[in-house]
Structure formats: C-alpha cells, structure tokens
Amino acid sequence: MNFKNLKSTFNKGVTVPSLIFIIGTCFLSALYPKPTENILNGIKQFIFVNLNWVYVWAVTLFVVFLVYLLFSKYANIKLGANDSKPEYSFFSWISMLFAAGMGIGLIYFSVAEPMQHYSSEVFADNHYVSRAKQAQLYTFFHWGIHAWAIYGVVGLSLSYFAYRYRLPLSLRSCFYPLLKDKINGKWGNAIDVFALCCTFFGLTTTLGFGVVQISSGLNILHITAENSFTNQVIIVISLIALSVFSAISGVDKGVKILSNINVMSVIVLLLFVLILGPTVYLIGSFTDGLGNYINNFFNLTFNTHVYEKNALPWFYDWTILYWAWWISWSPYVGLFIARISKGRTIREFILAVLVLPTLFNFIWMSVFGNSAIWFDLNVANGKLSQLASDPDALMFRFLEYMPLSTLTGFFVIAIIIIFFVTSADSGIFVMNSIATKNSTKSPKWQIVFWGILLAVLSLLLLNAGGLKALQSMTLITALPFSIIVLLFIVSLMKGLIIDQKYYDTNFSASTVPWSGEFWKERLKNIVSFKDNSSVDHFIQVKTKEAFTDLQQEFAANGIEAKINHYESPVRTEIEIHQGVVNNFIYGVENRVKTVSEYMINEENLPDLDDKKTHYPRSYFGDGREGYDVQYFTKNELISDVLKHYERFLEIVSEERNEMFISSNANQGKE
C-alpha cells in the first residue's frame, strides 16, 4: 500500500497538535498512572474548592439565557434559511440528541446515584423518607434542565452560525461575530484543537466505564468466569468495530437507526420496571419529586453549601463534578445536536433540548432509583444500599429483585451496547468533523483511524489504571471551556440582534405602491384562478421581459446582471454578483396551493374546478419570505425588483451588517 497516495481531508493545523496532546496525555496516564492521577487530581480539587462558583454561575447563566431566548422575539428565527425544513422526523431527532446527550450514563447511574445519595453520610442523620426525597431531588438536579442547558447553548450556537451564517459546523464559527476572519487562522485552530481533545477524553473515559459495566454484568450473569482485562479487550474490539461500521454508514443510516432502537429499548425496560415494580409508589414518588424539584429549583441552582462544611466534599464530588462533566462533554454533544438540527426554529430547539430529555430523565431516574430504594427498605433489608460503592454491579443486583432477572440482565447489557455504539459512532463522526474542519466528504479510512485510536487508548488506560487520571484531565478542561461557552452567548446575541434587524428592515419610504392604473386588468386577474401552464407563461414571458429590460438598464449603469432559468418548477431570477457580500437575487417561481372546499362550492366567489391552483411567487437570495406577484404588470415587477435592490444597497452600506452579509453564502456557487 502506497501511503503517499492516501487521500486525506485532515486539517494539519487541528489534527497534528490534537493527536500529540491526546496520545501524550494518554501514555503519560498509562505509564505513570498514580503520579499523573495525583497531580491532575490535585489541580481538579483546587479548581473545585476555590473556583466552584465559576461552574455554578456559568451553568445558571446558560439556563437563564435559553429561557430568555425561548420567550424573546428571536425565538422564531430558523436554524437555516427562512424556508429551510428539518432533515429528520421529530422522533428520530429527539432519539439521536437523547442518545448522544446521556448515553451509557443513563444506565450506569440510574440506580447507583439515587442509592449513593440515599446512603451518603451527609444525609445519614435524616429520616429514611427524607433521605429518599433528597436522593431523588439531587438526582433530578444533576440530570435535569441544568445539564441540558449546557448542551443547548453549545448546540444552538453551532447550529445558528453553521446554518444561518453558512459557516463551517465548527466551534470556531461560534466566535465569528467577535473574531471575524481570524476564526480561519491560529485562533480558530486553537479552539478546534481544544474541542477535539475534550471530545476524545470525554469519550474515552465514559466508554471505559461502559466497558467495565458490561464486563461486570456478564460476570454476574455467569457468562464470563471473571471480570478480566481479556474480556474487556474482546468487548472493546467488538463494540468499536460496530461503532466504526455505524459511523461509516453515516448519520442518516447507522446513527439514526441505532438511536431509534435505543429509545424504544429503554422505553420497554422502563415500562417493565414500572409495571412489575412498586407501581403506585413509583407514580406517587415521581409526582412528589417533580413538585419538590420545581419548589427547590432556585435554591438548588444557587446553593454552594458554603454554610454546611460537612456537605462541601459531597458538593464538590457530585454537583460541581457533574457541571464540569457536562461542560467537558458539550463540544461533542453540542456538535452532534447541531449536525441534526438544521431547519428547526430556536424555540423548537430549546423546548426539545431542555424539556423532553429532562422529563424523560426524571421519569427514568424515578422508576429505577426509587424502585431500588423501595426494594432496599422492604425486600433486600439494606443489601442494595451496602452495594452503593459498587456502581458497576448495582444495576444488575437491583434487577435480581425483579421477575425474569436473567432476561432483563441480558436486555440491559444489550441496551448498554447500543448506547456504547451510538455514543462512539456519533463521537467518531464529530471528531472527524472537527479534524477536517467540517469536510463534506472524508475517506472511510479516517473513520476507521479514529475508531482504532479510541479502542487502543481506552484499553491502554483500562489495563494501566489510568482512566481516573484522564477523567481528572477532562474535568480540568471544563473550567476554561465554561468561559468559552459564556463567550458563545455574547457572540450569539450579537448575531441574533443583527439577524433580526436585517430581516426587519423595510423598504424605503420613497417607494410608491400600485397607483390604481390598469385596475380593470387587475380585477380580472383577481377573480380568476391560474393553472400550471398560465403561471409558467407568466414567468417565461412577462417575468423574463421585465428582467431582460432591467438587465439592459443595469448594464447601461455599469452593473453586470445575469438572468437564470430553471425547470421543475419553472422559475426565473435576476442575479447581481458580489465579490465580498452575498449576491443580490430576485426570482419568481411557480408555486402551488390547495384551495378550501367552501371556496370551490361558493356561488358568489370565483369559479374553480380543481382544489389546486398555481401562482407565481417571488423569492430572494437571503431566504426572506416571498409573496404572490401574479397581479403585477411588467413595470410593477421591475419596480418591485428595484425596491428590493435599493433595500439591499442600504443594508450593505451599513457597517453593523458586515458579518451577516459576508460572502459565505456565495462559496461553492461558481
């Protein structure tokens, strides 16, 4: 094989420094696990103890910002052109963002976290009912709106600048309003290197824990004799191979199909535990827990436990660790959510990302966590709470108190495997996207490369015991990235303000509406419906004549305009090429609409034989909403084009609109 001829879309400025840092850190953690862990853990503890307020305020601001956008005038802005449509069905979209956002952690912590809070010494003096409520409350807090707000801000910023400003789907693009063209240089590379390393470290540690849980489950179910490294090697190689195959298949096939299967599987498991477990208790405790969460929302959000010294270590090891963990995962999850969210409105995006996954997490954690606590109190005589320090096995030990425990154990392993694959394949997809600066087509060997690197370094760290060191490294990177995400908010608001002003700009006051001339012809047009051929004739004759006259007059004034013709549907447009800003385009296309039944049957309304009618509709190069132009004469059509051209020149002349009208939209058109 001739490696010199091996095609690659890797960007050296991003890929080379990222690989040096990733491989160097992993080998350091593997060769010197204890010293590396001690140093990194010391840095992490210093940050958690002295700078925990940064995480608290950052996450709070993320929540406040998204809630503000939800009810603001910007909420109806689309993540894409104004006429863009979502690429995926609502169910597939929710399934994919949910699988990417929570993944293996949903299985790993669903029993372990409530049980660990319930058994914690911090709450040991409380009555067992109070401890159960506290366990549910803090589990809700850690897996609820705050976690998804972190993902939401990153995903929304990426989606907005990628699909609205037509910039690459890359973290560097989120700084465009602040850095302008500098995002294409060293600053942009540094941001993407940081994102790539965060993504790789987060995936490696999380997948490492997933492998340990699968191995533990197989051991408990007596499939393997022991929880050995050899078994972990087999598991990792098998699952990474599936992940690579899924990633090569693409988001539209492998990732989407597996995510849909995943969601259906967890719903089946959820219903199994809900129906065959303590059903009435679970429904009541969920209702009580939801009310408790809402009542304590602001107290939880701002509570730093500064007056409760005995609770501070617990606060650092849970709340602050979670905020750091979610932030460190946000480049990967945010990029993936952005990749699948084109065509959604900002309101739709925020509601889907904040509310639906949060609600499902609450139901899931209530069913599994409260079932485990109920069994611990009423059936197991405290045996489950004694296993709180063994989260790898706790889910499987809990299922032993349910009917069909062996079958459900295998089912849980299957779900973990699917979660593993969906997390890994979407992670591989995202890493390749960052490393190639969002190249549209990459050779398949690059996907294989990331899969192999992920497998090799995960196994290296599992064998050497370096996963905890890498986890500390991941949590440390969350501090600078929280500042970066806050800057995303500044950048996004700057973009949204310009965006709104751009589309709210009206025509000049000097433009004159229809004067009433040719009113008889106008009335005749109004009371008649058009068929396909008559609209095609309007576009091919009247519109073409108007655009041709305009083209000649533009040429006489030293401006080159060209006329473009298209079929299926028939449309004609006049285009003025711009070198620095977006091209000016005014077009007319054949559109169809359905007429209501009463319109057809009403005697005192125009006659119509069919429910479908055609009409010529204007459209513009910047994606603004067009309108019906069927009543325009040739001169009125010319006047309308000039109104829009005057508006275009007025907007272009204003410096504040510079970044919104940049030439990104023209790239690749010639």
N, C-alpha and C positions, 0 to 999 in steps of 0.2 A: 504493500500500500504506500503510495506517494503522499506523505503528509504535506508537502509543499503545495500540492494541488487541492488540498482540503479546504473547501469553501467555508467561510465563517462570517457571521454578522455581528460578532462580538465587538464592542467598542473598547479599545485598549485602555483609554483613559479611565474607564469604570471597572472593567473586568480584572486587569492586572493588579492594581492596588488592592482590590477586594479579595482576590484569591490569596495574595501574600498575607494579608491580615487574617483571613479566615483560617488558612492552613497553619500559619504560625501560631495563632492562639490555640487551636485545637491540639497541635503537637505539644505545645508548652503545657497545656492542661493534662495531656496524656502522659508525658514523660515525668512531669513533676506535679502530680495531682494535688498532694497535700499542701506544699508551699504555695502553689498557684491559687488553690482554693482559699487558703488563709489570707493571702494578700488581697484577693478580689473580694472576699467576704468582709474583710476589714473596711475596704472602701465602700462597699454596699451598706454596711452598718452605719458608717459615718454619715452617708447621704440620708439613710432612713431616719436616723436620730436627729440630725441637725437641719436637714432640708426637706423633711416630710411635708411641711407646709406648702412647698412648691407643687407637689403632686396634688394635695388637697385643693389648692386654689385653681390649678390648671384644669383638673377634671370638672370642678364646679363651673368654671367659665365655659367649658365645652358644652355642658348641659344647658346653661343659660343661653348661649349663643344659638344652639339648634332650636330651642323653644322660641326664641325671638324670631328666627327666620321662618318658623312654622306659621306664625301669625302676621308676618310682615308683608309688605307689598311685593317682596321678591319671591314669595312662595310659589307663584305660578310660572316662574321662569323655567324653561325646559333645559335639561342637561343635553344640549344639542341644538340644532336649528329649530326654529319655531314650529316647523311642520314635521319634525322627526318623530318616529314611532318606536316603542320599546322593541328590543330584539328578542326578548324571551317572554313567555307567558308569566303571569303573576306567580303561579305556583312554583315554576322552575326557578324564577328569580329569587323568591324567598328561600327555597330549598338550598340554592347554591350559596347565598350570602350567609345563611344559618350554618351550613356545614363548614364553611371557611372560618366563620367567626368563633365558633365554640369547639367543634371537633371533638377530639378524644377527651378533653377536659370534662365534657358533659357526663360521660360515663364514669370517669376517674373520680370526680368529686361529688357526684350526686348523692352518694351515701356517706362518703368519707368526710366531707366538710361539715354537714349538719352534725354528724356524730362527734367530730373533733371539737366543735363549739360546745356541744352539749356536755362533753366530758372535760372541758377545759377547767383548769384550776381557777381561772379568772372568775368563772360563774359558779364555782363549787359551793359557795355559801347560799346560793339561791335555792328556792324550792324547785323540784324537778319540772313542774309546769312552767315556771318562769324560765328555767334553762332551756326547755324545749322551744318556747316562744323566741328567746334570744337567738337560739341556733338558727331558726327559720328566718328571723329578721335579718341577721347579718349575712346569711347565705343569699337572700333576696338582694341585699345591698350590693354585695360583691359581684353578682351575676345579672344585675338589672340595668336600669337606664344609664347609669354612670359608665359602665363598661362599653355599652353600645354607642354612647355619645362620643367616646374616643374614636372608635371605628368610623362613626358617622361624619365627624369633622374631616378626617383624612380622606375618606371615600368621596365625600361631597366636593371637597376642594379639587381632588384629582379629576372627578367626572366633569366638573364645571369647566376647568381650563382645558381639558382634553377635547371635550365635545362642543363647548360653546366658543372657545377661542381657537379651536383646531390646533392645539399644541400637542406634542407627544404625550402619551399616557405615562408620565414620569413625575416623581416628586419634585424635580427641578422646575417643572412647569408651574407649580403652585406659587413660585416666587416671581413669576413674570411681572406682575404689577410693581414689584419692589426692585427687581434686578434688571428688568427688560432683557436686552440681548445677552447680558452676562450669563444668563442661565445656560447658554451653549458653550461656555468656557469652563475654566477650572472650578468656579463656584458651583456650577451645575454638576460637574463630575464628582465633586466632594459630597454633595447632597445625595447623589445616587449611590456612591460607594457606601455611605453610612446606611442607606436604606437596604442595600444588598446584604451587608454584614448583619444588620438587625434581623432581616428575614431568615438568613441562613442559621444564625444562632438560635432564634426562636423555634424554628422548625426542628433543628437537631435535638434540642433539649426536650421539647414536647413529644416528638416521635420516640425519643429514647425512653421516656416514661411510659408511652403507649406500648412499646415492645415488652417492657418489664411487666406490665399488667396482663398482656396476652400470655406471656410465659407463665406468670403466676396462676392465671386461670386454667391453663392447660394442665398445670401440675395438680391443682385442686380437683380437677375433673378426671385425674388419673390417666390423662392422655400421654403425658411425659413422666418419666420416673423422678426427675428433679428439675428445679428451675436453674438450668445451667447456661453458661455462655454459648455452648454449642447450639442449644435450642434457640437462643437469641439470634445467632448468626443465620440460622435457617429461616427464622421469622422475618428478619430484616431483608434478606436477599429476595425472599418470595414477595413480600409486600412492596418493596421498591420496584421490583420488576413489573408488578401490576400497576403501580403508580406511573412508571415511565410509559407503559403501554397506553394508559388512560390519557396522559398528558400529550402524547403524540397524536392521539385521536382528536384532540382539540376540545375547547370549552363546549362547543355545540353538541358534541357526542359524549365522550368519556366522562367529563366532569359533570355535565348536566344530568346524564342518565344515572350516574352513581349517587349524585346529590338527591335526586328524586327517590331512589331506592332507600337511601339513608333516612330521609324524613318519614317515609311510610313505615320503615322498620322500627324507628324509635316510637312512633305513634302506637304500633302494635304492642310493643313491650310496655309502654306507658299504660295502655288500656288493660293489659294483663294484670299488672300490679294493682291498678286502681280497682278493678272488678273483684279480683280474688284476694286482695288485701283488706285492711280495715276501711272499707269504702266510706261509710258515714263519717268516721273520724277524719279521713283524708279530705273530704269535701269541706267539712266544717273547719278544719285547721287551715286549709288554703284560704277560705273566705276570711277567717280571723287574721291570718298572716298578711293578706293583701291590705286589709284595713290598717293593721299595725304598721306596715311599710309606708302607706300614704300618710298616716298621722305623724310618723317619725322621720319623714323624708328630709326635712331641712336640718333637723338635729343630727341625723346620720351624716349628711353632706358636709357639715362644718365641724363636726366633733373631732378634735385632735387628742382627746383623753389626757390633756396636759395636767388636769387636776386629779387624775387617777393613776398614780405612779405604778401601782401593781398591774394595771391594764396596758401600760405602754409597750412592753415587749410583745404582748398579743397584738396590739395595734400595728406595730412595725411588721410583724410576721404574717399578718393577714391583710388588712386594708391597704397599707402602703405597698406591700409586696404585690397585691393584685393590681393596684393602679399602675405600678411600674411594669408589671407583666403585660397588661393590656396595651399600654403605650408602646412597649417594645415590639408587640405583635402588630401594631397598627399599620406600619408600612406595607406589610404583606397582605393583611386583611383589607386594608383600605384600597390597595391597588386592585385586588381581585373584585371587590364590590364595585369599584369604578368601572372595571372592564365589562361588567354585566348590566350596568345601569343606564346605558345610553337611551335617551328618549323619555325618561321619567321626569316629572316636574320636581322641583325642590321640595314642595310639600309632600308629594307622594313618596319621595326618597326618605325624608325624615320620619314620616309616620311608619313606613315599612321597617326601617332600620332600628328605630327606637322602640316602637310599641310592640310589634308582633313577636320578634325574638325574645324580648323581655318577658312578655306574657307567657310564652311557651316555657321559658326557663323557670319561671315561678311555678307553673303547674308541675313541671318535671321534678324540680327540687323538692316541692311539697310532697309529691307522691312517693318518691324514693326516700328522701331524708326523714319525713315524718313516719313512713312505714317502718323504717329501721328503728327509730326511737320508740315507736309503739311496740314492736316486737321485743326490743331490749327490755322494756318495762314489764310487759305482760306475758311473754313466752320464753325469752332467752335468759332471763334472770341476770342481766348485765353482761352477758358474754360478748355482745356486739360492741358495747362501749369499751370493753377491755381491748378490742382489736383496733381502736381508733388510730393507733400509731402505725398500723399496717394497711395503708390505703390501697396498696396493690391487690390485696386479697379481700378487702372488706365487701365489695360489691358481690362477689361470689359467695362469701359466707352469709350475707344477708339473704341471697336467693335460696339458700338451704332451708329457710323457714317458710318458703313459698311452695305451692304444689309444682310438680314437674321441674324440680330444681336442676336436674342434669340437662334437660332440654333447654331450659331458659339460660343456663350457663353457656351452652354452645351458641345460643342465639345472641347473647351479649358479646361473646368473642367475635361472632360474625359482624356485629354492628361496629365493634372497635376496629376490626379490619377494614370495613368500608370507610369509617371515619379516618383511619390512618391513610388510606389510599386517596380519599378526597382532599385531605389536608396536604398530603405530599404532592399529588399531581397539580393542584392549584398553586402550591408553593413553588414547584419546579417551573411551572408556566410563568409565574410572577418573576422569579429570579432571572430566567432567560430574557424576559421582557425588559427588566432593569439593565441587565448586562449588554443588551443590544440597542439600548435607547429606543425601545418600543418598535423594533423592526417588524414589519408586517409579515414577513416570511423568513423563517430560520431553518437551516438544515436540521434534520432529525437527530444527527449525532450530538448536537448541543443539548437537547433534552436528555439524551442518554448520559451525557457527561455530568449534568447536574444531579441526576439520579444516582450515579456511581459515587460521586463525591459525597453526597448526603449519606449513602449507605456506609461507605468506608469510614468516614469521620465519626458517624454515630456509633459504629461497632468499636472503633478505636477508643472512644471515650467510655463506652459501656464496659469494655474489658479493663481499662486502666482506672476506672472510677473517677473520671474527670468531668462527668456530667454536672456535678454541683458547681464546679469552678466555672463552667461555661454558663450555667444558669445565673450565677452572680454577675458574670460579664454582661449578659443580656439585660439584667435588671439595672446595671450601672448605666448602660447606654440610654435607658429610658429618661434619665434626667435631662440631658441635652435635647433629646428628641421632643420632650414636652414643651420646651421653649420654641422649638421649630414649629410645632403644631399651633402654638399660640400665634406665631407669625403667619401661619396659613390663614388664620381668622382675619388678621389685618389685611392680608393680600386679597382674600375672597371678598371682603366687604368693599374694598376699593374697586374690584372688578364688577361687583353687583351694582354699585352706585353708577358707574359709567354705563353699564349694560342697560339699566332702567332708563337713564337719561337719553341714551341713544335711541331707544325704541319709542320714547315719549315725545321726541322732537317732532313737532308738527310742521306743516307746510308754511311757507312764507305768507304773511298777511296780504301780500300783493297778488297772490293767485286768485283768479276770478272763476267762480263756479259757472255751470251752464246757465246761459242767459235767457233761455226760452226760445231761441231761434230753432227752426225746424221742429216745432212742437208736435205737428201732425205726424211726422215720421216717428217721433219718439213714442207717441201714444200707440201707434200701430205695432211697434216693437214690444211695448209693454204688455199688450193684451194677446200676444201670440207666443207659443212655446216653440223652442228650437229643437230640431233633430240633429243627429250627429253630422250629417253632410253639410247642413247650413252653417253650423258653427265652424267646421273645417274650412268652408268657403270664406267666412268672416276673417279667419286667421290668415289664410293663404292669400287673400286678395286685399281686403281693407287694411288689416294689420301690416301686411308686407308693404303696401303702398305708403302707409304712414311712416314706417321705419325707414324705407328707402329715401323718402323725402328728407327725413331727419338726418340720415347718414350723409346725404349730399350737403346739407347745410352745415353739419358738423365739420365736414372736410373743408368747406369754404372758410371756416373759422380756425383751421389748423388743428382740428381734433380728429383722430382716426377712430371710427366706429365700425364694427362689423356686425353683420346680421347672421344669426344661426338658425337653422331649420331642423326640426326633429319630427319623427313619426312615432305613433303608438305611445301616448296620444299625440295628436298633432299639436305642435307648439312652435312659436317663433319668438326670438328675442333679439334685442339690440344690446351690444356689449361694448363698453369702452375700457380698454385695457389700462391698468395702472401698474406702475413698477413697484411702488412702495406700499400702497394701501390696496384694499380689496377692489376688484373690478366692479364697475358700475354695470348692473344688469337690470333690464326691464323686459319682461316677457309676457306673452299671452298664450295660454294653453286651453285645450278642450277638456272641460270637466263635466261630470255627470252628477245629477242629484235625483233623489226619489221624491215624488210629489205625493202629498197626503190624499187619502181616499175621498175625503169630502170635497177637495178641490176638483177632482175628476167628475163627481156627481152633481156639483152645484151648478144650477142653470144660469145664474147671473154672474158667472165667472168665466174666464177664457176657456175655450174648448181644449181638451187634451184626451188623446186616445190611449196613451200608454202612461204607466206610472213613472217612467224615466224621461227626463228632459236634459238636454245638454246646454251648456253656456260657456262663453269664453271668459276665463278668469286670469287676472294679472298675477304675476309673481315677481319676486325681487331677489337679487343676488345675496342679500344679507338675511334671507329667511323670514322677513316680515310677512304678516298676513296679507294676502291679496284680496281682490274683490271682483265682482261681476262688471265687465266692460261692454256688454252686448249692446247697450244703448248709445255708445259713443260714436260720433261721426269721426271721419279721418282726422280732421283738425282738432277735435276734442281729445282724441287719442294722443296726437302729437303734444298737445298742451299738457296732458297727464304725465307723459314721459318727462317733459321739461320740468314739471313741478317736482318730480322725484329727483331729477338731476340737480336742480337747484338745492334741494334739501341735502343731497349727497355732498355737494361742494361746501355747503355751510358747515356740515359736521366735520368734513375733512380739514377745514381751516382752523378748527379749534384744537389747541394743543392737548387739552384734557382727554380728548377722544383718541389720542395717538395709539394707545395699546390695543383698543378694541377694533380699530380699523386697519391693523397691520396686515401685511401681505401673506400671513399664514394660510388664509383661505385659498390663495392662488397657487400654492405649492402643488406641483404634480399635475396641473391642468394643461400644461403645454406639451 
